[in-house]
Amino acid sequence: MTMSARPSYDADVIVVGAGIAGALVADALAKSGIKVTIVEAGPRIDRGRAVVQFYDALVKVPECAYPNTAYAPHPRSDNLDDYYVQAGPQKFASTYLRQVGGTTWHWLGTCLRLVPDDFRLATKFGRGVDWPVGYEALEPWYGQAEAAIGVAGDSAEDLGSPRTTPYPMPAIAMSFLDRHVAQAFAGTPYHVRATPQGRNSVVRDDRPPCCGNNSCIPICPIQAKYDATVHVTRAEAAGARLLPQTVVTFIEVGADRRVTAIRFKRPDGSGGRLTAKVFVLAAHAMEIPKLLLMSRGPGAPNGVANASDMVGRHLMDHPVQLSYALAGVPVWPYRGPLSTSGVENTRAGDWRSGRPSFRIEIGNDGWSWPTGAPTTDAQQLAARGLRGAALQKAILDRTSRELRFGTLTEQLPDPANRIVPDFDRRDKLGIPRPRIAYRLDDYTKAGLAEARRIHEEAFARINATQIHHNPDDQFQGAGHVMGTARMGRDAKSAVVDADLRSFDHPNLFIEGSAVFPTGGAANPTLTIAALALRSVDAIRGAVATGT
């Protein structure tokens, strides 16, 4: 092909999605001199306005600080049928945001690595599948991800994941409540440890240290907690172009199986088309499979990247066993980040052939998650006739003793748990909403039952009263949507390879927790970041060689 015949492109790389995976990839590529366009469905967010919206919200769910736009709607925790089309038999309970920075705006900040056994679940325990990459290969990238996010942690602490580099910042201090629970667990197999977190413990990257706001979900008012706008801003400074409020509706595939363009719509219904050498989908594990399956055409009759029929399948979360009680003495919740410690040594063990891995998150947020406290405490106590000093005393007594555990439980990949576009139910732009089929299997339920047993043991050691355990059919979502475009060793059983490149389309890469073959029990964000950074070299190579 002569120079004059070379095709022109709108960008070298188009990144769809401005969450943590897309932001990290775009930043690294732009700094390499690659022409990058980031396409994001949702709007930019003004932090000050979001804080005010949170303060004013009557129902303070994780999404309450942010606009829920007609052109890029997101699910809400208080109405799981508003955007999702729930096909059952159980409701999928996790949500996400569609905006610049993605769901890192309202993530908790937990930055745990997976443990080595999480990558070899089938080989070691006869469950699920193995990853095409092992812990040892990912370990250096975990270190780079911790440095990029800015993780505060105790480098000397053994959390089950061997490390070769220190955390970039000292750990966030354990709360008074954490230390009280740690004393209660003393002499048991359950070890309370400070949680590595993506929030500043010292001034770093021109962002202040955490000052103890108890609103990490939905928003850190001072940006001590990392969010992906940090790397979006850096990518733009390096030359990347950001197109917010641009909803991708279709992926075009040529006769040679290469992706040629994306089509998009704007809030006013107008649209357009963008071309590139390489395309990176980083639009969340719910929106990615929806877009791939919407893009059926001559070059992809079953949807893009779906020759294996694996797209949209194996939907996973970390179903949460929520238990709460009143401690026998004040433990003073509602101070500091929402969680600063947990039990991590329950994430690895020989019992995983019979029941799942899980981690026990210790909450600093009282009963706010399960009941809406402390607002609901005041309402309930006032309804009993308490007024004035008596009401004030009762509120102080209850809120000072509120304690909750949330155990995040591993879920096995099940092809029947899936998301597909619902072409009969569409949003205001005419785009199909996600239709979800979902259920918990007996393996996960065994983990929830074991978590209740451990919670009950801890409550007894704390002399707790008013003990509540949510039953299996009232499990909570962790917000950890995984597995819907999984990676693997071959094109028959997976969507992407170990470099996150589509088996079907050589110039298409998929980022984020959609690629997880299994989920372990660690919060997924750090692994998302590590995989994204690891994939950058392969994306650069695809740009350079055209393959």
Beta strands, then each sheet from edge to edge (+ up, - down):
strand 1: 11-16
strand 2: 36-39
strand 3: 85-89
strand 4: 192-194
strand 5: 241-243
strand 6: 247-253
strand 7: 259-265
strand 8: 271-281
strand 9: 320-326
strand 10: 341-343
strand 11: 358-362
strand 12: 402-409
strand 13: 418-426
strand 14: 432-438
strand 15: 465-469
strand 16: 508-510
sheet 1: 5+ 2+ 1+ 8+ 7- 6+
sheet 2: 5+ 2+ 1+ 8+ 16+
sheet 3: 3+ 14+ 13-
sheet 4: 4+ 10- 11+ 12- 9+ 15-
end
